């Protein structure tokens, strides 16, 4: 191939699919999962909704966060820019037969190396439209942010727990659990972690240890929780 950049990273295979998606939110959710699994950084470069006007149709266009070129100013000062004209592009539009949304990889090449981690990229931690509306509704009811976070977690039906047995007493001493999606987010945003242990106010009369992470858009997410026998130093290891 001619005129290829010095650095070429092909990611087409990760995004090629024949699956049909019911809504644009499902498209975004699927793209986000692929992004996390392959450490590819993309953004929604364009989102159109059909209005009846000519040239205005339903579509989603995803591009690399390094797409476009840095615009120079007349100030004389030089500022850093992540943009390097990356041509990566994915287009999603409704299928004409009404079976859903399709995904088409227009250009699967990146002209730069891919990062080892995805800190600082807002697309990963972005809430869906339904989640945003849920947050707005709870905020109007003056629900504390911590409870809003718990409500968002409860809306996800998947839960995974693991209990380790260390003796034959048949007594549950401590339980630590984390959702698989929380572990994925932790691997992407490991920089800021907030840890807190509540008092024995639950029905088990045990301290509840909570670990909360923060995304690049300053949104929080639950990383893990643990019921502990006591709050001694050895219980945290």
N, C-alpha and C positions, 0 to 999 in steps of 0.2 A: 504494500500500500504506500502511496506517495503522500508527501506533505504531512506525515504524522509527527506529533510533538516528540521531543526527546524522551519524555516519560509518558507511558501509556498503560492505563489500568482498565481492563475490560470487566464490566460488571453486568453485561446484558443477561447472562444466563440466570442470575439471581432474580431478575424482575420479569422474565418471560413466563407467562401463564395463560392458559385458556379458560381460567375460571371467570365466571360472571358474578358481579357484585350487585346487591340490591340497591344500594345507595352510595352517594359519594363519600359518606362517612365510613362505610365499609372499605372503600378503596383506600382512603387515608389510613385506616387502621392496618390494612394489609401491607401497604407500603412501609409503614412505621415498623412493623415486625421484621420485614426484610432488611430495613436500614439497621436495626439493632443487631440482627444476626450477622450481617456482613460488614458492619462498621463503615457504611457508606453515608455520607452526609448530604442530605437533600433538603430542599425547601419547596413550598408551593409557590411557584413563580407567577401563576395565574389561575384564577378561579372564576368562571363565568356561569351565570344562570340565565336560561332562556327567558327573554322578555317580549318576544314577538317582533322585535326590531331586526332588521336585516343584519346578518353577520354576528348576531348575539345568540349563541347556542350554549347548551350545557356542556361544560368541559372542565377538566382539571389538567394543569400542566405542572409537572415537577421538574426542577432543575437542580444542579449542584449549587451548594452555597458559594462556590467560587465562580459561578457563571457571571457573564458581563465583564465590563472593564471599569477600572477606577477612573472617576471623573476628576480631572485636575481643576484647581481653583486659581483665581487670580491673586490670592493672598500672598503667594510666594513661599508659603510653608508647605513642607512635605509631610503627608500623613500616611500611616501604614494602611494597607488594604489587603484583604484576603482574596480579592477577585483576580482571576488570571484567565478569564475567557473560557472556562471549562465548557465544552459543548454537550455534556451529558443532558439528556432530555427524555422525559416520559410523558405520554399523553393518555388521558383517560376520558372516554366519552360514552354516552349511552348507546347500546346496540339498537339498530333500526327496528328489529323485530320485537323490541320491548322486553327482552330476556334479562336485562340488567346493564351494568357498566362493564366495559372491556378496558384492558390495559395494553398499550402499544409502546414498545421501546423504540423511540425514534433514533436515539444515538446513545449507545451504552458505553462510550469511551470517556475516561477522565484523563485530562492532560497534566495530572499531578498525582503525587503519592497519596494514599489513604492513611488517615490517622490511626494510631494504636488504640486510642480512646475517643469518646465522643463528648467530652466535657465542653460546655460552652455553646452547644448547638440546640437552639430552642425547639426545633421540630420534634425532638425525641420526647420532651416533657410536655408537649402541648396537649391540652384537654380537647376532647371531641366537642361538637356543638351541643349534644345532649348533656354532657358533663358540665359544660359551662352554664347551661340553663339551670341545671340542678343546683350549682353553686349559687347562682343569682337568686333562685327561689329561697334557698336556705338562708342566704344573707339578709334578704328582706324580712325574714322571720326572726332575725337577730340571733341565729344559731352561732355559737362560738366556732372559730376556724378549726379547732381540734376535732369537734364533733362533725363538722362538714367533711373533714378528711376521713373520719371513720365511716360516714355515710357513703362516700365514694367507694371505699373499700368493700362495704357490704353489698353494693350493687354488682360487684364481680362475684359470680357464684363459685368460682374456683378457689379452693383452699387446700393447702398442703401442710401437714404437721408431721413431726418426727419425734418420737419419745425414746430416750435411751434408758435402759434399765441397768443400774449399777449394783444392786444388792437384791436379796431375796425377801425383803420386808413386805412386799406387796403394797407399799405406800408410795403414792406419787409425791416426790419431793420437789422436783422442778420440771417445768416444761418450757421449751424454747421452740418457736415456730416462725416461719417466714413464707410468704407467697412467692412462687417462681417468678412472677413478673416483677416483684419487688427486688429479687436478687439480680435480675437483668438490669433494672434501673440503678441498683447499687454499683454494678460493674461499670456503668456509663457515667454516673455522677458520684464518685467516691470521696470528693473533696470535703464536703461539709456534712457532718453527722451530729445530730443533737440527741443526747441520751438523758432519760429521766426515769426515776423510779417513784411510783406513787405510794401512798400509805396503804395500809391493810384495810381498805374500804370495800373490797369486793367480797362476794359470798364465800370465797375460799380462804379469806383472811390471810392472804399472802401478798407481798409486794409485787406490783406489776411493773416490770422493766420494759421501757419502750425506746426504740431506736427510730429516729426520723431523719430522712435525707432531704436534700434540697437540690432542685434542678437549676439549670442555667437561667431560667426565667423566674427564679425565686419562688417556685411552687414547691410545697412539701409533699412527701410521700412516705408512707409507713414502710420501714425496712424490715423490722422484726419485733417480736414481743416475747416476753418470758415471765412466767410465774416462778418466783424464787422462794426458797425456804426461809431465807433471811437476807439481809443486806450487808453481810460480811464480805471482806475482800475476796476470800476464796470462792464465794458464790458467783463472782463475775468472771471466773476463768474456767 
